[in-house]
Amino acid sequence: MYLKKVNEKGGFRAHIVIILTIIIFLLVSPIFSPYTYFQEIVFRVIFCVTTCVLNIYFGGIFMEKNTDLFLVIDMQNVYTKGQEWACEGMDSATASILRVLNADVCPNVVFTRYLAPEYPVGIWKEYNKVNANVNADPFANEMIADFLPWTEKYPLLTKSVYSSFAIPEVKEMAHHARNVVISGVVAECCVLSTVLSAIDEGCKVIYLTDGVSGLSQESRQETEKIISYFAPLHTELMTADEYIEKCQKESESTIQ
């Protein structure tokens, strides 16, 4: 339902513009009836200006021009310093993701988290057995404190495998997005798996190089290199600041 509402906003506003334009036409038209030549010109000018204003107001100021999906993958406490699955560069990745969120350049944001399923299948039974202590720790599974306020504004969806595209809502939203912007953790596992799934689904991926944390600096860079092999058709690599600048320039050009 959430995704449906997001995708229908543009069409809903278009209907508002059409309805209001017709109403104004019906209200104003009798004033200038019967028309003189001058009155007809004045009426047409008023009608055109009103239509333009309505389109700008409903179709411009509030229209979400950027249809990208910003995906924040599994930024949970277990990956922070001192925790069992601690990753390198978590503070830096967190700061980069927060810059994108605070810049408010992408209206479609989804957070994901990994939680062990009650009934795992296949090798996931062994995986969850080995990591039972982590799975049972509420703090470890909780989102990092910096993102808790954001998960009240945007959906937080749960998965029990590596790829975020295992979540139906993510897949649906990605299909309506211009780009899928990838950030989060762990670069070598959940992030890479999500990128490959997005590519298979026909999505263009923007990979935020400084918005991803990995098991080590070396393995994170190796993952980044693998993803770069899919460029320029399937992937595009950039920093958080580069993405923000890109969106802002596009927004300015649209307004102009």
C-alpha positions in Angstrom: 0.0 0.0 0.0 2.9 2.4 0.8 4.5 1.8 -2.5 1.2 2.2 -4.4 0.6 5.6 -2.8 4.1 6.8 -3.7 3.8 5.7 -7.3 0.3 7.2 -7.7 1.1 10.7 -6.4 2.0 12.1 -9.8 -1.1 10.8 -11.5 -3.3 12.0 -8.6 -1.9 15.6 -8.9 -2.5 15.5 -12.7 -6.1 14.7 -12.0 -6.4 17.6 -9.6 -5.0 20.0 -12.2 -7.5 18.9 -14.9 -10.5 19.0 -12.5 -9.6 22.5 -11.2 -9.0 23.8 -14.7 -12.4 22.6 -15.9 -14.1 24.2 -12.8 -12.4 27.5 -13.4 -13.4 27.4 -17.0 -17.1 26.8 -16.1 -17.1 29.6 -13.5 -15.3 32.2 -15.5 -16.9 31.5 -18.9 -20.3 33.0 -18.1 -18.8 36.3 -17.0 -17.7 37.0 -20.5 -20.7 35.7 -22.3 -21.6 36.9 -24.9 -18.0 37.6 -25.9 -16.7 40.7 -27.5 -13.4 40.3 -29.3 -11.5 42.0 -26.5 -13.3 40.1 -23.8 -12.5 36.8 -25.5 -8.8 37.7 -25.6 -8.9 38.6 -21.9 -10.7 35.4 -21.0 -8.2 33.3 -22.8 -5.3 35.0 -21.2 -6.8 34.5 -17.7 -7.6 30.9 -18.5 -4.0 30.1 -19.8 -2.4 31.9 -16.8 -4.6 30.0 -14.3 -3.8 26.7 -16.0 -0.1 27.4 -15.9 -0.2 28.4 -12.2 -2.1 25.2 -11.3 0.4 23.1 -13.2 3.3 24.7 -11.5 1.8 24.5 -8.0 0.5 20.9 -8.2 2.9 19.5 -10.7 6.1 21.4 -9.9 6.5 22.5 -6.3 5.2 19.3 -4.8 6.1 16.9 -7.6 8.8 14.4 -6.7 11.0 14.7 -9.8 13.6 12.3 -8.5 12.3 8.8 -8.7 15.4 7.1 -7.4 15.1 4.5 -4.7 17.7 5.1 -1.9 18.3 1.7 -0.3 20.1 1.7 3.1 21.0 -1.9 3.8 21.3 -3.4 7.3 22.8 -0.6 9.2 22.5 -2.5 12.5 24.5 -2.3 15.8 26.1 -5.7 15.2 28.3 -4.2 12.5 29.6 -1.3 14.7 33.0 -1.2 16.5 33.4 -3.8 19.3 30.5 -5.9 18.1 30.8 -9.5 16.8 30.4 -8.6 13.1 32.2 -5.3 13.3 33.0 -3.8 9.9 35.6 -1.2 9.0 34.5 2.3 8.0 31.1 2.2 9.7 31.3 5.7 11.0 32.3 7.1 7.6 29.6 5.1 5.8 27.0 6.3 8.4 28.1 10.0 7.9 27.8 9.7 4.1 24.3 8.1 4.3 23.1 10.8 6.7 24.4 13.5 4.3 22.2 12.1 1.5 19.2 11.8 3.9 19.6 15.4 5.2 20.1 16.8 1.8 16.5 15.5 1.0 17.4 14.9 -2.6 15.7 11.4 -2.8 12.1 11.1 -1.6 12.0 7.3 -1.9 14.0 5.8 0.9 13.9 2.2 2.3 15.8 0.8 5.2 16.4 -3.0 5.4 17.6 -5.2 8.2 18.6 -8.8 8.6 16.7 -10.9 11.1 17.0 -14.7 11.4 13.9 -16.5 10.2 12.0 -18.8 12.5 12.2 -21.6 10.0 15.4 -21.3 7.9 15.9 -23.5 4.9 19.0 -25.2 3.5 22.4 -23.9 4.5 20.7 -21.0 6.3 19.9 -23.5 9.1 23.7 -23.9 9.7 24.3 -20.2 9.3 21.8 -19.3 11.9 23.0 -22.0 14.2 26.6 -20.7 14.1 25.3 -17.1 14.7 22.7 -18.0 17.3 24.2 -15.6 19.9 23.9 -12.6 17.5 20.5 -13.6 16.3 19.2 -13.6 19.9 20.7 -10.3 20.9 18.1 -7.5 20.6 20.8 -4.7 20.7 22.8 -6.3 17.9 19.8 -6.5 15.7 18.6 -3.0 16.4 19.3 -0.2 13.9 22.1 2.1 14.6 20.9 5.0 16.8 21.6 7.6 14.1 19.0 6.0 11.8 16.2 5.3 14.3 14.5 8.7 13.6 14.7 8.1 9.9 13.1 4.7 10.2 10.0 6.4 11.6 9.9 8.6 8.5 10.7 5.8 6.0 9.9 2.1 5.9 12.1 -0.4 7.6 11.8 -3.8 6.0 13.0 -7.2 7.2 14.8 -9.9 5.2 16.4 -13.2 6.2 18.9 -13.6 3.3 21.6 -11.5 1.9 19.8 -9.7 -0.9 17.4 -6.9 -0.2 15.5 -7.8 -3.3 14.2 -10.9 -1.5 11.8 -8.3 0.0 8.8 -8.0 -2.4 8.2 -4.3 -1.5 11.8 -3.4 -2.4 11.6 -5.2 -5.7 8.3 -3.5 -6.5 9.6 0.0 -5.7 12.8 -0.7 -7.6 10.8 -1.4 -10.8 9.3 2.1 -10.6 12.7 3.8 -9.9 15.0 5.5 -12.3 18.0 4.3 -10.3 18.5 2.1 -7.3 21.0 3.9 -5.0 22.9 1.4 -2.9 24.4 2.0 0.6 24.9 0.1 3.8 26.7 -3.0 5.0 28.2 -5.6 4.5 29.9 -4.7 1.2 31.0 -8.3 0.5 27.7 -10.0 1.4 24.4 -8.2 1.6 25.4 -5.2 -0.4 27.0 -7.1 -3.3 24.2 -9.6 -3.4 21.6 -6.7 -3.6 23.6 -5.1 -6.4 23.6 -8.3 -8.4 19.9 -8.8 -7.8 19.1 -5.3 -8.9 21.1 -5.8 -12.1 19.2 -9.0 -12.8 15.9 -7.2 -12.3 16.9 -4.7 -14.9 17.7 -1.8 -12.6 20.4 0.8 -13.0 22.5 0.9 -9.8 24.2 3.9 -8.3 26.8 2.6 -5.8 27.8 5.1 -3.2 31.5 4.2 -2.6 31.7 6.1 0.7 28.3 5.0 1.9 29.3 1.3 2.2 31.2 -0.5 4.9 32.9 -3.9 4.6 34.8 -6.6 6.6 38.1 -4.9 5.7 39.3 -2.0 3.6 40.8 -4.4 1.1 37.7 -6.6 0.6 35.5 -3.5 0.4 37.7 -2.2 -2.4 37.6 -5.5 -4.1 33.8 -5.5 -4.0 33.8 -2.0 -5.4 36.0 -3.2 -8.2 33.7 -6.1 -9.1 30.7 -3.7 -9.2 32.6 -1.3 -11.4 32.9 -4.0 -14.1 29.2 -3.7 -14.7 29.6 0.0 -15.6 28.5 2.1 -17.4 25.3 0.2 -18.5 24.3 -1.5 -15.2 26.2 0.5 -12.5 27.6 3.9 -11.8 29.9 4.5 -8.9 30.1 7.8 -7.1 30.4 9.3 -3.6 27.5 10.6 -1.5 28.5 14.2 -2.2 28.7 13.6 -5.9 25.2 12.0 -5.9 23.8 15.0 -3.9 25.3 17.4 -6.4 23.9 15.4 -9.3 20.4 15.5 -7.9 20.6 19.2 -7.1 21.7 20.0 -10.6 18.9 17.9 -12.1 16.4 19.7 -9.8 17.6 23.1 -10.8 17.5 22.3 -14.5 13.9 20.9 -14.1 12.7 24.1 -12.5 14.4 26.3 -15.1 
